[in-house]
Amino acid sequence: MAQVRYFVTDVGASVEFYSGLLGFEVIQQFGPAMAILERDDLTLWLAGPDASASRPMPDGSVPAPGGWNRFVLTVDDLAATVEALRGRDARFRNEIVSGPGGQQILVQDPDGNVVELFQAA
């Protein structure tokens, strides 16, 4: 099982995105500070501004959401998944891209963290 931590500004909004739109199950929620969700073999830790992981580093840098690193969720029908998510106002960074292994698209959570949706060829 893989564990991923994403930094978010609003744990509640992120829990709604991941559970309501992407099918994650909420395992634990620690108020507005942090939540743990699961889908298949992935455990996702959502760390808000009050989480211990969000504290500044010794050099003063502060963990922040966004960027290009991402985890991949495999779906059976990418076009139908994208259509359903667009109907729920999900934000995408691109359109569906086709490659030798299949098709993919990047959807963003409320803080701009990226999730790749992938359908194998």
C-alpha positions as CSV (number, residue, x, y, z in Angstrom):
1,M,0.0,0.0,0.0
2,A,1.3,3.4,-0.9
3,Q,0.9,6.5,1.3
4,V,1.0,10.0,-0.2
5,R,0.8,13.3,1.7
6,Y,-0.7,16.4,0.0
7,F,-0.6,19.8,1.6
8,V,-3.9,21.6,1.4
9,T,-5.3,24.9,2.7
10,D,-8.8,23.6,3.6
11,V,-9.0,20.0,4.8
12,G,-12.8,19.9,4.6
13,A,-12.9,21.1,0.9
14,S,-10.2,18.6,0.0
15,V,-12.0,15.7,1.8
16,E,-15.1,16.6,-0.2
17,F,-13.1,16.6,-3.5
18,Y,-11.4,13.3,-2.9
19,S,-14.3,11.4,-1.3
20,G,-17.2,13.0,-3.3
21,L,-15.5,13.2,-6.7
22,L,-12.8,10.6,-6.8
23,G,-14.3,7.8,-4.7
24,F,-11.9,7.9,-1.7
25,E,-13.2,6.6,1.7
26,V,-12.5,8.8,4.8
27,I,-10.7,6.7,7.4
28,Q,-9.9,9.4,9.9
29,Q,-10.3,13.2,10.2
30,F,-8.5,15.3,12.8
31,G,-10.7,18.4,12.7
32,P,-9.4,21.0,10.3
33,A,-5.8,19.9,10.7
34,M,-5.6,16.6,8.8
35,A,-7.5,13.7,7.2
36,I,-6.6,10.2,6.1
37,L,-8.4,8.7,3.1
38,E,-8.1,5.5,1.2
39,R,-8.9,4.2,-2.3
40,D,-7.7,0.7,-3.3
41,D,-4.1,0.4,-2.3
42,L,-3.5,4.2,-1.8
43,T,-3.7,6.0,1.5
44,L,-3.9,9.8,1.1
45,W,-2.9,12.1,4.0
46,L,-4.3,15.6,3.6
47,A,-2.3,18.0,5.8
48,G,-3.9,21.4,6.5
49,P,-2.1,24.5,7.8
50,D,-2.5,23.3,11.4
51,A,-0.9,19.9,10.8
52,S,2.5,19.2,12.3
53,A,3.8,18.4,8.8
54,S,3.0,22.0,7.7
55,R,5.4,23.6,10.2
56,P,8.2,25.6,8.7
57,M,11.5,23.9,8.0
58,P,14.7,25.0,9.8
59,D,15.6,27.1,6.8
60,G,12.3,28.9,7.0
61,S,10.6,27.3,4.0
62,V,7.0,26.3,4.5
63,P,5.4,23.2,2.8
64,A,2.8,24.3,0.3
65,P,0.2,22.7,-2.0
66,G,0.5,22.5,-5.8
67,G,3.3,21.5,-8.1
68,W,3.6,18.8,-10.7
69,N,4.2,15.7,-8.6
70,R,1.1,13.4,-8.6
71,F,-0.3,10.0,-8.0
72,V,-2.2,8.1,-10.7
73,L,-5.7,6.7,-10.5
74,T,-6.5,4.1,-13.2
75,V,-10.1,4.4,-14.5
76,D,-12.0,2.1,-16.9
77,D,-13.5,4.8,-19.1
78,L,-11.5,8.1,-19.1
79,A,-13.9,10.1,-21.3
80,A,-16.9,9.2,-19.1
81,T,-15.0,10.0,-15.9
82,V,-13.9,13.4,-17.3
83,E,-17.4,14.2,-18.4
84,A,-18.8,13.3,-14.9
85,L,-16.1,15.4,-13.2
86,R,-16.6,18.4,-15.5
87,G,-20.3,18.2,-14.5
88,R,-19.2,18.7,-10.9
89,D,-17.0,21.7,-11.8
90,A,-13.7,19.8,-11.4
91,R,-10.7,21.8,-12.8
92,F,-8.3,20.2,-15.3
93,R,-4.8,21.3,-16.3
94,N,-5.1,19.9,-19.8
95,E,-7.2,17.9,-22.2
96,I,-7.0,14.1,-22.6
97,V,-3.6,13.1,-24.0
98,S,-3.0,9.8,-25.8
99,G,0.3,8.0,-25.7
100,P,1.6,4.5,-26.3
101,G,0.4,3.2,-23.0
102,G,-3.0,4.8,-22.9
103,Q,-4.7,8.1,-22.2
104,Q,-4.4,10.5,-19.4
105,I,-5.6,13.9,-18.1
106,L,-4.6,16.0,-15.0
107,V,-7.4,17.0,-12.6
108,Q,-6.6,19.5,-9.7
109,D,-7.9,19.3,-6.2
110,P,-9.1,22.6,-4.5
111,D,-5.5,23.6,-3.8
112,G,-4.0,22.8,-7.2
113,N,-2.5,19.4,-6.2
114,V,-2.6,17.2,-9.3
115,V,-4.1,13.8,-9.7
116,E,-3.5,11.9,-13.0
117,L,-6.5,10.0,-14.3
118,F,-5.3,7.2,-16.6
119,Q,-6.9,4.6,-18.9
120,A,-4.6,1.9,-20.2
121,A,-4.6,1.2,-24.0
